[in-house]
Amino acid sequence: MTWLLWLLVAAPIAIGASFLHAAPIVVFVASALAIIPLSSLLGTATEELAAHTGPTLGGLVNASLGNLAELIIAILALRAGLIDLVKASITGSIIGNLLLVLGAAQLAGGLKYRTQKFNSSFAGTSISLLVIAAVGLIVPTLFLAAHPDPARAATERVSEFVAGFLIVGYALFLVYSMGTHKSAFDALQEETFDETPAAHEAPAWSLPRTLAVLVIVAAAIGWMSELLVGATESTVHTLGLSDVFVGLILIPIIGNAAEHSSAVLMARKNRMDLAASIAIGSSVQVALFVAPVLVFVSVLLGHPLDLAFGFFEVASVTLAVWITSAIVIDAESNWLEGAFLLLVYAVLGVAFFYF
């Protein structure tokens, strides 16, 4: 992943372009490129911190900070009042992880290995989590459609309760995976890695260095995200794109590019369990943790965000969950399944471009 660090040169370009009042599209592109290697550094620092804290607490650290870059972008967009963009980024991240990331990983791994297998326990748990995540996003939408609520006040209250329940569900999953059924997940990790699992390796960085990198990188991501969000509206207008397309397609790719690369690399190493857990786990985290957190943060910022999405977005998430469940349920994958997932993502991408 060291090649990603070359993209850090985009950070000073974005800062300079902002100070010189360059075209917003230049600031947007440069800041977007800078966020990619910063996200990779954040992931590395998170893994180092997990190595210092031990496997159980380390798992919680990884789960909590896994989507930090995307969360920062969304919070800044909320502060700017870009509600539609934020809501689109939530559904876009779920769809992108399930179709684009998992599809690319299965295609890349399948071109090297004829058939790759998942752990059957992982497949079953993943399907359950995906269904619960979809329910949490669908119910507020159905409520708004069935219950006249022009001011969306009742929809906001429903969304807040649903957000609370989703966080409880996420906490229960953490207890399940790191507590009551920890041995099963440890066994899965042992099966996944050919070498000694990273969780059992000695940390390469000292704790002070790890914490310093976390703070500095998080601050840098915040700065780049501020520039990105500030240039978004003008860039969207210049390119003739909609907030929905930018949120659904561009923002998730920017925020999770480093994680996406990791999934593909793991698949190429025949670690399909790990590649799938990166893709599916990120989607679950967005639905059960990031989206609910954004609901409560939006109240504090004075720009209430509800979980009632557009019909097309909800239908797309439902399709993504359904096709992913069908793909992983047999605990096997091949290049053709990966290609089909990518084709579905392309179909949805074209539809959202003209939406």
Sequence and secondary structure as in RCSB ss.txt:
>XXXX:A:sequence
MTWLLWLLVAAPIAIGASFLHAAPIVVFVASALAIIPLSSLLGTATEELAAHTGPTLGGLVNASLGNLAELIIAI
LALRAGLIDLVKASITGSIIGNLLLVLGAAQLAGGLKYRTQKFNSSFAGTSISLLVIAAVGLIVPTLFLAAHPDP
ARAATERVSEFVAGFLIVGYALFLVYSMGTHKSAFDALQEETFDETPAAHEAPAWSLPRTLAVLVIVAAAIGWMS
ELLVGATESTVHTLGLSDVFVGLILIPIIGNAAEHSSAVLMARKNRMDLAASIAIGSSVQVALFVAPVLVFVSVL
LGHPLDLAFGFFEVASVTLAVWITSAIVIDAESNWLEGAFLLLVYAVLGVAFFYF
>XXXX:A:secstr
 GGGGGGGGHHHHHHHHHHTT  HHHHHHHHHHHHHHHHHHHHHHHHHHHHHH HHHHHHHHHHHTTHHHHHHHH
HHHHTT HHHHHHHHHHHHHIIIIIIHHHHHHHHHTTSS EE  HHHHHHHHHHHHHHHHHHHHHHHHHHHS  T
T HHHHHHHHHHHHHHHHHHHHHHHIIIIITHHHHHHHHHHH SSS GGGS  SS HHHHHHHHHHHHHHHHHHH
HHHHHHHHHHHHHHT  HHHIIIIIHHHHHHHHHHHHHHHHHHTT HHHHHHHHHHHHHHIIIIIHHHHHHHHHH
HT    S   HHHHHHHHHHHHHHHHHHTTSEE HHHHHHHHHHHHHHHHHHH  
